[in-house]
Amino acid sequence: KKMGEVELVGIRPTAKTVATDIEMFRKLLDEARAGDNVGVLLRGLKKEEVERGQVIAKPGSITPHKKFKAEVYVLSKEEGGRHTPFFTNYRPQFYFRTTDVTGTVKLAEGVEMVMPGDNISIEVELITPIAMEKTIRFAIREGGKTVGAGRVGEILD
């Protein structure tokens, strides 16, 4: 809401500020909804203090996290995925909303490797925190191409 308090969440430490103006297609608005593509003027923040992948949210409504458990599907070679298996400590990019963040994969106890085409539960630790909630979807990417898709099942940290 215009003149409402908001938080800028993820990637950098959470910052509290006020949305002084909201615009869409060069028209000023009184409010924006989740998913709207808008420009927002944030009081006291410079353009370089805001990064792609951060989320503007109502204070306290979403928090940044680095560690989570997820259910993932690894694309097969035929679907354009990897040609070879991966193991614990695999470090692909995890694409949440609009940004890629590197993360380290930890496989479940007793699981040695993941083959292309597998559905599997993994644990991930991202290098920077991302605004996330349970059930948010993400893509797994490597060298700019999608190699898997997943959903956050449990937030660990």
Backbone as CSV, one residue per row, in Angstrom:
resi,resn,N_x,N_y,N_z,CA_x,CA_y,CA_z,C_x,C_y,C_z
1,LYS,0.839,-1.189,0.000,0.000,0.000,0.000,0.883,1.250,0.000
2,LYS,0.454,2.252,-0.749,1.197,3.504,-0.793,1.284,4.083,0.621
3,MET,2.482,4.538,0.957,2.799,5.088,2.281,2.750,4.019,3.383
4,GLY,2.696,2.770,2.968,2.698,1.672,3.936,4.112,1.209,4.221
5,GLU,4.319,0.698,5.445,5.621,0.133,5.808,5.808,-1.196,5.094
6,VAL,6.998,-1.411,4.559,7.315,-2.673,3.876,8.701,-3.143,4.315
7,GLU,8.972,-4.412,4.025,10.307,-4.954,4.245,10.861,-5.414,2.913
8,LEU,12.151,-5.226,2.737,12.873,-5.723,1.574,13.620,-6.953,2.084
9,VAL,13.223,-8.145,1.593,13.683,-9.405,2.177,14.507,-10.232,1.191
10,GLY,15.574,-10.839,1.695,16.379,-11.772,0.911,17.659,-11.157,0.383
11,ILE,18.656,-12.010,0.169,19.963,-11.674,-0.389,20.803,-10.778,0.547
12,ARG,20.271,-9.639,0.940,20.936,-8.745,1.902,20.150,-8.794,3.214
13,PRO,20.690,-8.199,4.286,19.907,-8.157,5.536,18.562,-7.464,5.297
14,THR,17.513,-7.949,5.944,16.163,-7.392,5.774,16.163,-5.910,6.147
15,ALA,15.576,-5.084,5.272,15.513,-3.634,5.494,14.061,-3.198,5.595
16,LYS,13.750,-2.393,6.612,12.406,-1.819,6.756,12.416,-0.448,6.084
17,THR,11.348,-0.160,5.342,11.245,1.140,4.686,9.767,1.440,4.426
18,VAL,9.507,2.523,3.704,8.130,2.902,3.363,8.021,3.007,1.845
19,ALA,6.951,2.439,1.288,6.672,2.546,-0.151,5.993,3.894,-0.367
20,THR,6.753,4.879,-0.887,6.178,6.223,-1.035,5.387,6.382,-2.332
21,ASP,5.738,5.609,-3.358,4.999,5.646,-4.626,5.011,4.275,-5.262
22,ILE,3.917,3.944,-5.944,3.805,2.672,-6.666,3.308,3.012,-8.060
23,GLU,3.985,2.500,-9.090,3.497,2.778,-10.443,3.538,1.543,-11.328
24,MET,2.563,1.475,-12.237,2.479,0.388,-13.210,2.157,1.023,-14.555
25,PHE,2.951,0.723,-15.573,2.766,1.308,-16.909,2.589,2.830,-16.839
26,ARG,3.461,3.491,-16.080,3.495,4.954,-15.932,2.257,5.563,-15.285
27,LYS,1.461,4.732,-14.611,0.300,5.243,-13.870,0.552,5.011,-12.386
28,LEU,0.285,6.030,-11.570,0.468,5.887,-10.127,-0.689,5.085,-9.536
29,LEU,-0.363,4.199,-8.625,-1.370,3.349,-7.976,-1.354,3.579,-6.470
30,ASP,-2.463,3.218,-5.818,-2.520,3.297,-4.354,-1.989,2.028,-3.710
31,GLU,-2.082,0.906,-4.451,-1.584,-0.360,-3.900,-1.216,-1.320,-5.018
32,ALA,-0.452,-2.337,-4.664,-0.080,-3.399,-5.606,-0.349,-4.731,-4.917
33,ARG,-0.608,-5.753,-5.708,-0.885,-7.097,-5.176,0.290,-8.020,-5.482
34,ALA,0.352,-9.125,-4.762,1.400,-10.126,-4.992,1.392,-10.519,-6.463
35,GLY,2.570,-10.516,-7.071,2.681,-10.921,-8.472,2.597,-9.774,-9.460
36,ASP,2.130,-8.588,-9.016,2.074,-7.427,-9.916,3.490,-6.999,-10.285
37,ASN,3.658,-6.556,-11.529,4.948,-6.046,-11.978,4.877,-4.527,-11.875
38,VAL,5.471,-3.972,-10.833,5.341,-2.542,-10.557,6.694,-1.913,-10.245
39,GLY,6.705,-0.605,-10.331,7.847,0.164,-9.850,7.464,0.697,-8.482
40,VAL,8.382,0.625,-7.524,8.086,1.096,-6.168,9.202,2.034,-5.726
41,LEU,8.807,3.211,-5.253,9.774,4.148,-4.699,9.865,3.855,-3.209
42,LEU,11.066,3.494,-2.757,11.266,3.115,-1.356,12.041,4.212,-0.630
43,ARG,11.469,4.735,0.437,12.075,5.839,1.184,13.432,5.443,1.774
44,GLY,14.432,6.288,1.514,15.744,6.109,2.135,16.620,5.020,1.531
45,LEU,16.171,4.377,0.449,16.996,3.337,-0.182,17.447,3.798,-1.561
46,LYS,18.717,3.583,-1.855,19.242,3.898,-3.187,19.046,2.683,-4.090
47,LYS,19.037,2.952,-5.398,18.858,1.887,-6.386,19.874,0.756,-6.191
48,GLU,21.104,1.127,-5.836,22.133,0.081,-5.695,21.978,-0.747,-4.415
49,GLU,21.060,-0.363,-3.549,20.810,-1.135,-2.319,19.709,-2.181,-2.515
50,VAL,19.160,-2.222,-3.718,18.091,-3.174,-4.035,18.604,-4.102,-5.127
51,GLU,18.386,-5.410,-4.945,18.885,-6.389,-5.918,17.773,-7.251,-6.477
52,ARG,17.976,-7.690,-7.699,17.072,-8.649,-8.316,16.975,-9.868,-7.398
53,GLY,15.757,-10.363,-7.201,15.581,-11.541,-6.357,15.110,-11.200,-4.954
54,GLN,15.211,-9.915,-4.583,14.682,-9.524,-3.279,13.163,-9.405,-3.387
55,VAL,12.490,-9.494,-2.249,11.034,-9.447,-2.209,10.602,-8.261,-1.349
56,ILE,9.628,-7.499,-1.848,9.023,-6.432,-1.047,7.771,-7.037,-0.437
57,ALA,7.665,-6.965,0.893,6.546,-7.629,1.567,6.076,-6.831,2.780
58,LYS,4.866,-7.169,3.212,4.326,-6.619,4.450,5.260,-7.071,5.581
59,PRO,5.632,-6.170,6.495,6.557,-6.549,7.569,6.122,-7.823,8.310
60,GLY,7.085,-8.736,8.456,6.830,-9.976,9.193,6.128,-11.074,8.420
61,SER,5.773,-10.814,7.149,4.983,-11.812,6.399,5.833,-12.892,5.730
62,ILE,7.101,-12.608,5.478,7.989,-13.601,4.852,9.399,-13.369,5.395
63,THR,10.146,-14.467,5.530,11.486,-14.358,6.109,12.523,-14.994,5.188
64,PRO,13.786,-14.550,5.299,14.843,-15.117,4.458,15.418,-16.399,5.064
65,HIS,15.710,-17.358,4.206,16.269,-18.635,4.671,17.327,-19.134,3.703
66,LYS,18.249,-19.963,4.236,19.320,-20.547,3.425,19.219,-22.062,3.328
67,LYS,18.629,-22.696,4.356,18.666,-24.158,4.430,17.254,-24.733,4.413
68,PHE,17.035,-25.726,3.535,15.702,-26.313,3.435,15.772,-27.739,2.902
69,LYS,14.672,-28.464,3.126,14.505,-29.787,2.523,13.549,-29.601,1.361
70,ALA,13.746,-30.377,0.306,12.895,-30.225,-0.875,12.661,-31.559,-1.556
71,GLU,11.545,-31.626,-2.263,11.237,-32.746,-3.153,11.586,-32.241,-4.542
72,VAL,12.428,-32.981,-5.255,12.818,-32.525,-6.588,12.665,-33.622,-7.637
73,TYR,12.470,-33.174,-8.866,12.492,-34.073,-10.022,13.690,-33.642,-10.854
74,VAL,14.552,-34.592,-11.186,15.737,-34.309,-11.993,15.420,-34.695,-13.438
75,LEU,15.490,-33.729,-14.342,15.163,-33.991,-15.746,16.062,-35.077,-16.326
76,SER,15.473,-35.894,-17.183,16.251,-36.935,-17.864,17.016,-36.288,-19.024
77,LYS,17.956,-37.031,-19.573,18.743,-36.570,-20.718,17.798,-36.197,-21.866
78,GLU,16.771,-37.027,-22.092,15.803,-36.802,-23.179,14.994,-35.521,-22.970
79,GLU,14.809,-35.127,-21.705,14.058,-33.899,-21.397,14.961,-32.667,-21.397
80,GLY,16.219,-32.866,-21.747,17.158,-31.744,-21.792,17.951,-31.563,-20.510
81,GLY,17.881,-32.558,-19.627,18.595,-32.478,-18.348,20.017,-33.000,-18.433
82,ARG,20.551,-33.368,-17.289,21.916,-33.896,-17.195,22.021,-35.248,-17.882
83,HIS,23.228,-35.601,-18.276,23.471,-36.911,-18.893,24.056,-37.869,-17.862
84,THR,24.518,-37.300,-16.724,25.209,-38.101,-15.712,24.574,-37.881,-14.340
85,PRO,24.797,-38.801,-13.406,24.231,-38.629,-12.061,24.941,-37.508,-11.295
86,PHE,24.347,-37.092,-10.160,25.064,-36.188,-9.252,25.064,-36.780,-7.853
87,PHE,25.939,-36.237,-7.017,26.204,-36.782,-5.685,26.051,-35.691,-4.626
88,THR,26.187,-36.063,-3.348,26.213,-35.071,-2.273,27.307,-34.053,-2.603
89,ASN,27.066,-32.805,-2.236,27.963,-31.658,-2.499,27.891,-31.124,-3.932
90,TYR,26.940,-31.619,-4.731,26.640,-31.033,-6.046,26.243,-29.575,-5.793
91,ARG,26.757,-28.637,-6.620,26.496,-27.206,-6.404,25.882,-26.520,-7.629
92,PRO,24.615,-26.760,-7.884,23.964,-26.065,-9.004,23.419,-24.704,-8.552
93,GLN,22.713,-24.043,-9.453,22.004,-22.802,-9.147,20.555,-23.163,-8.842
94,PHE,19.983,-22.502,-7.853,18.567,-22.685,-7.529,17.872,-21.392,-7.927
95,TYR,16.894,-21.502,-8.835,16.226,-20.330,-9.390,14.892,-20.131,-8.680
96,PHE,14.839,-19.127,-7.794,13.619,-18.762,-7.062,13.079,-17.472,-7.657
97,ARG,11.835,-17.453,-8.093,11.162,-16.278,-8.651,11.937,-15.648,-9.800
98,THR,12.904,-14.784,-9.490,13.608,-14.039,-10.543,15.117,-14.126,-10.434
99,THR,15.618,-14.977,-9.554,17.071,-14.968,-9.361,17.661,-16.341,-9.094
100,ASP,18.898,-16.509,-9.538,19.661,-17.740,-9.309,20.545,-17.574,-8.083
101,VAL,20.550,-18.575,-7.212,21.449,-18.586,-6.058,22.117,-19.952,-6.010
102,THR,23.435,-19.974,-5.842,24.154,-21.245,-5.735,23.815,-21.915,-4.414
103,GLY,23.676,-23.229,-4.464,23.406,-23.988,-3.249,24.111,-25.327,-3.298
104,THR,24.354,-25.899,-2.121,24.994,-27.210,-2.018,23.945,-28.248,-1.657
105,VAL,23.940,-29.348,-2.405,22.968,-30.427,-2.204,23.542,-31.479,-1.263
106,LYS,22.699,-31.925,-0.337,23.059,-33.039,0.541,21.996,-34.115,0.317
107,LEU,22.439,-35.303,-0.057,21.507,-36.406,-0.288,21.166,-37.084,1.034
108,ALA,20.021,-37.753,1.063,19.581,-38.460,2.269,20.555,-39.587,2.611
109,GLU,20.605,-39.928,3.877,21.422,-41.038,4.373,21.155,-42.275,3.521
110,GLY,22.204,-42.920,3.050,22.034,-44.154,2.275,21.815,-43.949,0.784
111,VAL,21.604,-42.690,0.358,21.437,-42.409,-1.080,22.802,-41.979,-1.608
112,GLU,23.341,-42.777,-2.536,24.685,-42.485,-3.025,24.705,-41.475,-4.153
113,MET,23.725,-41.600,-5.070,23.707,-40.684,-6.209,22.284,-40.517,-6.723
114,VAL,22.097,-39.475,-7.519,20.797,-39.187,-8.123,20.964,-39.268,-9.631
115,MET,20.121,-40.075,-10.259,20.176,-40.260,-11.708,19.205,-39.301,-12.399
116,PRO,19.543,-38.860,-13.614,18.568,-38.083,-14.389,17.269,-38.890,-14.499
117,GLY,16.121,-38.220,-14.286,14.825,-38.909,-14.313,14.310,-39.286,-12.935
118,ASP,15.143,-39.117,-11.884,14.738,-39.477,-10.514,13.879,-38.408,-9.848
119,ASN,12.988,-38.878,-8.961,12.298,-38.018,-7.993,12.994,-38.292,-6.675
120,ILE,13.387,-37.259,-5.952,14.191,-37.479,-4.748,14.002,-36.357,-3.723
121,SER,14.230,-36.686,-2.458,14.252,-35.674,-1.390,15.700,-35.272,-1.167
122,ILE,15.944,-33.978,-1.096,17.304,-33.483,-0.853,17.267,-32.398,0.219
123,GLU,18.449,-32.082,0.735,18.617,-30.948,1.632,19.510,-29.969,0.883
124,VAL,19.195,-28.684,0.974,19.959,-27.666,0.245,20.399,-26.569,1.204
125,GLU,21.628,-26.100,1.010,22.085,-24.906,1.727,22.535,-23.890,0.689
126,LEU,21.825,-22.751,0.645,22.134,-21.678,-0.305,23.275,-20.815,0.224
127,ILE,24.003,-20.155,-0.683,25.103,-19.291,-0.236,24.590,-17.945,0.280
128,THR,23.388,-17.523,-0.149,22.774,-16.301,0.386,21.312,-16.595,0.683
129,PRO,20.752,-15.963,1.717,19.354,-16.228,2.064,18.381,-15.644,1.036
130,ILE,17.303,-16.372,0.817,16.249,-15.978,-0.125,14.930,-15.935,0.649
131,ALA,14.074,-14.962,0.311,12.743,-14.916,0.921,12.006,-16.170,0.467
132,MET,11.620,-17.015,1.413,10.935,-18.249,1.011,9.939,-18.691,2.049
133,GLU,8.976,-19.472,1.573,8.029,-20.126,2.456,7.878,-21.555,1.980
134,LYS,7.317,-22.384,2.852,7.093,-23.784,2.512,6.237,-23.847,1.248
135,THR,6.491,-24.798,0.400,5.795,-25.076,-0.878,6.233,-24.188,-2.054
136,ILE,7.098,-23.185,-1.828,7.545,-22.370,-2.968,8.305,-23.269,-3.949
137,ARG,8.073,-23.038,-5.230,8.718,-23.843,-6.277,9.999,-23.172,-6.757
138,PHE,10.906,-23.977,-7.284,12.166,-23.463,-7.817,12.637,-24.375,-8.938
139,ALA,13.532,-23.848,-9.758,14.176,-24.658,-10.801,15.617,-24.889,-10.368
140,ILE,16.181,-26.002,-10.810,17.597,-26.286,-10.570,18.282,-26.090,-11.911
141,ARG,19.316,-25.236,-11.941,19.963,-24.904,-13.204,21.460,-25.125,-13.129
142,GLU,21.996,-25.406,-14.284,23.429,-25.650,-14.400,23.856,-25.080,-15.741
143,GLY,24.815,-24.182,-15.724,25.283,-23.585,-16.973,24.156,-22.961,-17.776
144,GLY,23.202,-22.323,-17.092,22.105,-21.642,-17.778,20.968,-22.526,-18.246
145,LYS,21.090,-23.857,-18.089,19.961,-24.700,-18.514,19.319,-25.404,-17.317
146,THR,18.018,-25.596,-17.424,17.265,-26.225,-16.341,17.530,-27.720,-16.326
147,VAL,17.919,-28.225,-15.152,18.201,-29.661,-15.025,17.267,-30.341,-14.025
148,GLY,16.413,-29.541,-13.360,15.482,-30.130,-12.404,14.496,-29.097,-11.902
149,ALA,13.499,-29.576,-11.161,12.489,-28.699,-10.583,12.140,-29.226,-9.208
150,GLY,11.810,-28.318,-8.303,11.502,-28.773,-6.954,10.585,-27.840,-6.207
151,ARG,10.287,-28.274,-4.989,9.392,-27.538,-4.109,9.929,-27.642,-2.689
152,VAL,9.982,-26.527,-1.979,10.450,-26.531,-0.594,9.447,-27.293,0.262
153,GLY,9.942,-28.295,0.992,9.073,-29.100,1.849,9.158,-28.683,3.301
154,GLU,10.356,-28.279,3.725,10.563,-27.895,5.122,11.720,-26.910,5.187
155,ILE,11.512,-25.818,5.911,12.577,-24.830,6.087,13.374,-25.218,7.326
156,LEU,14.699,-25.304,7.177,15.560,-25.743,8.278,16.278,-24.583,8.953
157,ASP,16.560,-23.506,8.206,17.301,-22.388,8.795,17.154,-21.150,7.915
